[in-house]
Amino acid sequence: MRFVPRPALAAIAALLLLASGCDLLSAEAEVYDSPLSADDRRAPGPSYLQMPVRQQGGAVLHTPSGTRVVRGAYDWWTRDGDLVTAAAGGLLLYGADGQDGRVKDRGLNPDQTGSTGEAISALHYSDRFRIDVFSPDLADRRTIVVPASAFDTDQASGSGAELQLHGDPYTLDGVTWVEWGVNSEDDTLTDHGLFRIEGDQIDGVLRNEPIVRLYPAYDGSALMLLRQDNGEDEDCGGCVVEQDLVELDPETGEVAAEYGMPPGYDRDWRVDAVDKVGDTVAVRFRVYDGEGRDATAQWQLWTYDGEWAEREELAGVRVWFQDGGRLVERPTDPAGSPSTSAGAYPATLTWVPGETGDLSDGEADGEVDGEVLFEPSGATCRLGRGEEFCPQLSTTGSLLPRE
């Protein structure tokens, strides 16, 4: 049975929480029973991309089939563990099986992409109403053009503003999801929303809701949405505000369940990744302590199955579950490294083979029993001005083992 809170019950629950002094961010709700099917495929492990310290030169792709240099702007992973990049000659496909190919669209270089098990969806800022949807092997392509009449706004009429699609588009079960908004230097022009596109039907949903980012489950079984928790009441530019997590009904685009955030959450917790496996939601946070350059941070993984719980065995690391095991990325300075931008901090990458459901290897204690794939050194990182800049390690996989 699907869970869609009744408005009256939701209002009563909110009043009770306020009366009791509880934090609404920690409100508990039943996990939504999504009608989307789960895809059991996983990328073969270990698969990861080692990006160069400088933009010159190619990145190095590592898969079970071998190691090779790739070129272009990276990176979009498919559920089969293939890597797609964009270069001057078009989209390039680097197969996990070692076979490479490309589409024939010369000069196609998307600005925003979203990858799911069934499609790679792409936006182009030079053609702001167009979405290209490719099959994961790039063999098939269809183009969606959103007409201006589909945008539920009058703010772009005679105002010097323009309508646009933005964010990462995703395609799940034949439905493409993409954000829209009004692009203007006038801060009072703020209309925005989400399009649900199925065939020739384009429906606008969540108009002027505080949308931050869409997150499909790795296995395609759910569509999550990160929201700005305090709404649109104050325009504060790039300020950091509290957020909350909800799940959408893929048949309507409306909010099906509100999960809030873990106890103790505050606006200095930044979401790194979101996933759902079965009836368990997973969120990996970069939890900051302090402000500015003095801030330190730690990775934390929290799960929600009706209540929030921290997975302490995965504290301090980022873990991706792939076919045959898991990749574990651990900063060499766990106390402070994640406070810098992704890829600018030194980290080791270890492959832990075996049953993905076994999490008893003691990652939180710093002891990972596995094969070290990458380790920061003078040969792999660039040193300067007392700081160390190492290659960014990009990979794919789920946040939790498959049930």
C-alpha positions as CSV (number, residue, x, y, z in Angstrom):
1,M,0.0,0.0,0.0
2,R,1.3,3.4,-0.9
3,F,1.7,6.0,1.8
4,V,0.2,9.4,1.0
5,P,-0.4,11.4,4.2
6,R,-3.9,12.8,4.5
7,P,-3.8,16.7,4.9
8,A,-5.9,16.6,8.1
9,L,-3.7,14.0,9.8
10,A,-0.5,15.8,8.7
11,A,-1.8,19.1,10.1
12,I,-2.7,17.4,13.4
13,A,0.7,15.7,13.6
14,A,2.4,19.1,12.9
15,L,0.5,20.7,15.7
16,L,1.4,17.9,18.1
17,L,5.0,18.3,17.3
18,L,5.0,22.0,17.8
19,A,3.2,21.6,21.1
20,S,5.7,19.0,22.3
21,G,8.7,21.2,21.2
22,C,10.0,18.5,18.8
23,D,12.0,19.4,15.8
24,L,10.0,19.1,12.6
25,L,13.2,18.1,10.7
26,S,13.2,14.9,12.7
27,A,9.5,14.1,12.1
28,E,8.9,10.4,11.4
29,A,6.9,9.1,8.4
30,E,6.2,5.8,6.8
31,V,8.6,5.0,3.9
32,Y,6.7,5.4,0.6
33,D,6.0,2.3,-1.4
34,S,7.0,3.5,-4.8
35,P,5.4,1.8,-7.9
36,L,8.8,1.9,-9.7
37,S,10.6,-1.4,-10.3
38,A,14.2,-1.9,-9.0
39,D,16.9,-2.8,-11.4
40,D,19.3,-5.4,-10.0
41,R,22.2,-4.6,-12.2
42,R,25.4,-3.2,-10.7
43,A,28.5,-1.8,-12.1
44,P,31.3,-4.4,-12.1
45,G,33.7,-3.7,-9.3
46,P,36.2,-2.2,-8.9
47,S,35.3,0.6,-11.4
48,Y,36.5,4.2,-10.9
49,L,37.9,7.2,-12.7
50,Q,41.1,9.0,-11.6
51,M,40.9,12.6,-12.8
52,P,44.1,14.6,-13.4
53,V,45.3,17.3,-11.0
54,R,45.3,19.7,-13.9
55,Q,42.8,19.7,-16.7
56,Q,45.5,19.0,-19.3
57,G,45.8,15.4,-20.3
58,G,43.3,12.6,-19.9
59,A,41.7,10.9,-17.0
60,V,42.5,7.3,-16.2
61,L,39.6,4.8,-16.2
62,H,39.9,1.7,-14.1
63,T,37.5,-1.3,-14.6
64,P,37.9,-5.1,-14.2
65,S,38.7,-5.3,-17.9
66,G,41.8,-3.1,-17.5
67,T,43.0,0.5,-17.4
68,R,43.0,3.1,-20.1
69,V,43.1,6.9,-20.6
70,V,39.9,8.7,-21.5
71,R,39.3,12.1,-22.9
72,G,36.6,14.7,-22.8
73,A,34.5,16.3,-20.1
74,Y,33.5,13.7,-17.5
75,D,31.6,11.8,-16.4
76,W,28.3,10.0,-16.6
77,W,28.3,6.4,-15.4
78,T,25.7,3.8,-16.6
79,R,24.3,1.0,-14.5
80,D,26.5,-1.4,-16.5
81,G,29.6,0.4,-15.4
82,D,30.3,2.2,-18.8
83,L,31.6,5.7,-18.8
84,V,30.3,8.5,-21.1
85,T,32.2,11.6,-21.7
86,A,31.7,14.6,-24.0
87,A,34.5,15.8,-26.4
88,A,34.7,17.9,-29.5
89,G,33.9,14.9,-31.7
90,G,30.7,14.1,-29.8
91,L,29.7,11.8,-26.9
92,L,32.3,9.0,-26.2
93,L,31.4,5.7,-24.6
94,Y,34.1,3.8,-22.7
95,G,32.7,0.3,-22.0
96,A,33.4,-1.6,-18.8
97,D,34.1,-4.5,-21.1
98,G,37.0,-2.6,-22.7
99,Q,35.1,-1.8,-25.9
100,D,34.9,1.9,-26.9
101,G,32.5,3.7,-29.2
102,R,30.7,7.0,-29.8
103,V,27.5,8.5,-31.2
104,K,27.6,10.3,-34.5
105,D,26.4,13.7,-33.2
106,R,29.5,15.8,-33.8
107,G,30.1,18.7,-31.4
108,L,27.3,17.5,-29.0
109,N,28.5,18.6,-25.5
110,P,25.7,18.7,-22.9
111,D,25.7,21.1,-20.0
112,Q,23.7,19.1,-17.6
113,T,23.1,15.3,-17.6
114,G,21.4,12.8,-15.4
115,S,22.0,9.0,-15.7
116,T,19.6,6.2,-14.7
117,G,19.5,2.6,-15.6
118,E,17.4,3.2,-18.7
119,A,18.7,6.5,-20.1
120,I,21.2,9.4,-20.1
121,S,19.2,12.6,-20.2
122,A,20.9,15.9,-21.3
123,L,20.3,19.6,-21.3
124,H,22.0,22.2,-23.5
125,Y,22.1,25.9,-22.4
126,S,22.5,27.0,-26.0
127,D,19.1,25.4,-26.7
128,R,17.3,26.0,-23.5
129,F,14.0,24.1,-24.3
130,R,15.6,20.9,-25.5
131,I,16.2,17.6,-23.7
132,D,18.1,14.7,-25.4
133,V,17.4,11.3,-24.0
134,F,19.9,8.6,-25.0
135,S,19.9,4.9,-24.3
136,P,22.7,3.9,-22.0
137,D,24.7,2.5,-24.9
138,L,24.2,5.7,-26.9
139,A,22.7,3.7,-29.8
140,D,19.3,5.4,-29.6
141,R,18.4,9.1,-29.1
142,R,15.1,11.0,-28.9
143,T,14.6,14.7,-28.4
144,I,12.0,16.5,-26.3
145,V,11.3,20.1,-27.0
146,V,9.3,21.9,-24.2
147,P,7.1,24.6,-25.7
148,A,7.1,28.0,-23.9
149,S,3.3,27.5,-23.4
150,A,4.1,24.7,-20.9
151,F,5.7,27.1,-18.4
152,D,3.2,28.3,-15.9
153,T,4.4,31.8,-15.5
154,D,4.0,35.3,-16.9
155,Q,7.2,36.7,-15.5
156,A,9.2,36.4,-18.7
157,S,6.8,38.4,-20.7
158,G,8.3,41.8,-21.6
159,S,10.6,41.7,-18.6
160,G,13.9,41.0,-20.2
161,A,13.9,37.6,-18.4
162,E,14.0,34.2,-20.2
163,L,12.5,30.8,-19.5
164,Q,14.9,27.9,-19.1
165,L,15.3,24.3,-18.2
166,H,18.0,23.6,-15.6
167,G,19.4,21.0,-13.2
168,D,20.1,17.4,-13.9
169,P,17.3,15.8,-15.9
170,Y,16.4,12.2,-15.2
171,T,14.3,9.5,-17.0
172,L,12.6,6.8,-15.0
173,D,10.1,4.3,-16.3
174,G,9.7,6.3,-19.5
175,V,9.1,9.6,-17.7
176,T,11.6,12.4,-17.9
177,W,11.9,14.9,-15.0
178,V,13.5,18.3,-15.3
179,E,13.4,21.6,-13.4
180,W,12.4,24.9,-15.0
181,G,12.8,28.5,-13.9
182,V,12.9,32.2,-14.9
183,N,16.4,33.4,-15.6
184,S,16.7,37.1,-14.7
185,E,18.9,39.5,-12.9
186,D,15.7,40.8,-11.2
187,D,15.5,39.0,-7.9
188,T,11.7,39.4,-7.8
189,L,11.2,37.1,-10.8
190,T,11.4,33.7,-9.1
191,D,8.8,31.4,-10.7
192,H,10.1,27.9,-11.0
193,G,8.9,24.3,-10.8
194,L,9.3,20.7,-12.2
195,F,8.2,19.2,-15.4
196,R,6.9,15.6,-15.6
197,I,7.2,14.5,-19.3
198,E,5.6,11.3,-20.5
199,G,5.4,10.9,-24.3
200,D,3.7,14.1,-25.6
201,Q,2.3,14.9,-22.2
202,I,4.1,17.7,-20.3
203,D,2.8,18.4,-16.8
204,G,4.0,21.1,-14.5
205,V,4.3,20.1,-10.8
206,L,5.6,21.6,-7.6
207,R,5.3,25.1,-8.9
208,N,7.3,27.5,-6.7
209,E,8.1,24.8,-4.2
210,P,11.6,25.2,-2.6
211,I,13.3,22.6,-4.9
212,V,17.0,22.1,-4.4
213,R,17.9,18.9,-6.4
214,L,16.4,15.6,-7.7
215,Y,17.9,12.3,-6.6
216,P,16.8,9.1,-8.3
217,A,17.6,5.8,-6.5
218,Y,20.6,4.0,-7.9
219,D,18.4,1.1,-8.9
220,G,15.7,3.3,-10.4
221,S,13.1,2.4,-7.7
222,A,12.4,5.9,-6.3
223,L,12.6,9.6,-7.1
224,M,13.7,11.7,-4.1
225,L,13.8,15.5,-3.8
226,L,15.9,17.7,-1.6
227,R,14.1,20.9,-0.6
228,Q,15.1,24.1,1.0
229,D,13.4,23.8,4.4
230,N,12.7,27.4,5.1
231,G,10.9,28.0,1.8
232,E,11.3,31.1,-0.4
233,D,10.6,33.7,2.3
234,E,14.0,35.4,2.2
235,D,16.4,36.0,-0.7
236,C,19.8,35.5,0.7
237,G,21.8,34.7,-2.4
238,G,24.3,31.9,-1.8
239,C,23.6,31.6,2.0
240,V,23.5,28.1,3.6
241,V,20.0,27.1,4.8
242,E,18.4,24.1,6.3
243,Q,17.1,21.4,3.9
244,D,14.8,18.4,4.1
245,L,14.2,15.3,2.1
246,V,11.0,14.0,0.5
247,E,10.0,11.3,-2.0
248,L,7.8,12.0,-5.0
249,D,5.0,10.0,-6.4
250,P,6.3,9.1,-9.9
251,E,2.8,8.9,-11.3
252,T,1.8,12.5,-10.3
253,G,5.0,14.3,-9.3
254,E,3.5,15.3,-6.0
255,V,5.2,14.8,-2.6
256,A,4.3,11.3,-1.4
257,A,6.2,11.2,1.9
258,E,8.3,13.7,3.9
259,Y,11.3,12.2,5.7
260,G,12.7,15.4,7.3
261,M,16.3,15.1,8.4
262,P,18.2,13.2,11.2
263,P,18.1,14.3,14.8
264,G,20.8,16.8,15.5
265,Y,20.8,18.0,11.9
266,D,21.6,21.7,11.2
267,R,22.3,23.8,8.1
268,D,26.0,23.0,8.2
269,W,25.2,19.4,7.2
270,R,25.6,19.2,3.5
271,V,24.1,16.4,1.4
272,D,26.7,14.4,-0.6
273,A,24.4,11.6,-2.0
274,V,20.9,10.1,-1.6
275,D,19.8,6.6,-2.4
276,K,17.0,4.1,-1.6
277,V,17.3,0.3,-1.4
278,G,14.1,-1.5,-0.7
279,D,12.3,0.3,2.1
280,T,15.4,2.0,3.4
281,V,16.4,5.6,2.4
282,A,20.1,6.5,2.7
283,V,21.7,9.9,2.9
284,R,25.4,10.6,3.0
285,F,26.3,13.9,4.6
286,R,29.4,16.1,4.9
287,V,29.0,17.2,8.5
288,Y,30.9,20.4,9.3
289,D,32.1,21.6,12.6
290,G,33.2,25.3,12.6
291,E,33.1,28.1,10.1
292,G,35.1,29.2,7.1
293,R,38.7,28.0,6.8
294,D,38.6,26.7,10.3
295,A,35.8,24.3,9.6
296,T,36.5,20.5,9.7
297,A,34.1,17.9,8.4
298,Q,33.4,14.2,8.5
299,W,31.4,11.9,6.2
300,Q,28.3,10.4,7.9
301,L,25.8,7.9,6.4
302,W,22.3,8.0,7.9
303,T,19.4,5.6,7.0
304,Y,15.7,6.1,7.3
305,D,13.2,3.2,7.6
306,G,10.5,4.9,9.7
307,E,13.1,6.5,11.9
308,W,16.6,7.9,11.4
309,A,19.8,6.0,12.4
310,E,23.4,6.7,11.8
311,R,25.5,3.8,10.2
312,E,28.4,4.3,12.4
313,E,30.4,1.5,10.7
314,L,30.6,3.8,7.7
315,A,31.5,7.0,9.5
316,G,34.5,8.9,8.1
317,V,34.4,7.2,4.7
318,R,32.5,7.3,1.4
319,V,31.4,3.8,0.2
320,W,30.0,2.7,-3.1
321,F,28.6,-0.8,-3.5
322,Q,29.4,-2.4,-6.8
323,D,29.1,-5.9,-8.2
324,G,31.5,-8.1,-6.2
325,G,32.2,-5.8,-3.3
326,R,32.6,-2.1,-2.4
327,L,34.9,0.8,-2.9
328,V,35.9,2.7,0.2
329,E,37.3,6.2,0.0
330,R,39.0,7.5,3.1
331,P,40.6,10.9,3.6
332,T,44.1,10.7,4.8
333,D,43.2,13.4,7.3
334,P,39.8,12.3,8.5
335,A,39.4,15.3,10.8
336,G,39.5,18.0,8.1
337,S,39.9,16.8,4.6
338,P,36.3,16.8,3.4
339,S,35.9,20.5,4.2
340,T,37.7,21.3,0.9
341,S,36.2,20.9,-2.5
342,A,35.8,17.4,-3.9
343,G,39.0,16.0,-5.3
344,A,41.2,18.7,-3.7
345,Y,41.9,16.5,-0.6
346,P,44.1,13.5,-0.4
347,A,42.3,10.2,0.0
348,T,43.0,6.5,-0.3
349,L,40.7,4.3,-2.3
350,T,40.3,0.6,-1.3
351,W,38.5,-2.2,-2.9
352,V,36.9,-4.6,-0.4
353,P,35.7,-7.8,-2.3
354,G,33.1,-10.2,-1.0
355,E,29.5,-10.2,0.0
356,T,28.2,-6.6,-0.2
357,G,25.9,-7.2,2.8
358,D,28.9,-7.7,5.2
359,L,29.7,-4.4,6.7
360,S,31.8,-5.7,9.6
361,D,35.2,-4.8,8.3
362,G,35.7,-1.9,10.7
363,E,35.9,1.0,8.3
364,A,35.1,3.5,11.1
365,D,38.2,2.3,13.0
366,G,40.4,3.0,10.0
367,E,41.2,-0.6,9.3
368,V,40.0,-1.7,5.8
369,D,40.9,-5.2,4.8
370,G,41.1,-4.9,1.0
371,E,43.2,-4.0,-2.0
372,V,44.5,-0.4,-2.0
373,L,43.8,1.0,-5.5
374,F,45.0,4.6,-5.0
375,E,47.1,6.2,-2.3
376,P,48.2,9.8,-2.2
377,S,52.0,10.3,-2.8
378,G,54.4,12.8,-4.3
379,A,54.0,11.0,-7.6
380,T,50.2,11.2,-7.7
381,C,49.5,14.6,-6.1
382,R,50.7,18.1,-6.6
383,L,52.3,19.9,-3.7
384,G,52.4,23.7,-3.2
385,R,52.0,26.4,-0.6
386,G,51.7,23.9,2.2
387,E,48.7,22.2,0.5
388,E,48.3,18.9,-1.3
389,F,46.0,18.6,-4.4
390,C,45.3,15.1,-5.5
391,P,43.3,13.6,-8.4
392,Q,39.6,13.5,-7.9
393,L,38.3,9.9,-7.7
394,S,34.9,9.5,-9.4
395,T,32.9,6.3,-9.2
396,T,29.4,4.8,-9.2
397,G,27.4,2.5,-7.1
398,S,24.7,2.4,-4.4
399,L,25.0,3.7,-0.8
400,L,23.7,0.5,0.6
401,P,24.2,-3.2,-0.3
402,R,21.5,-4.8,-2.3
403,E,19.0,-6.6,-0.1
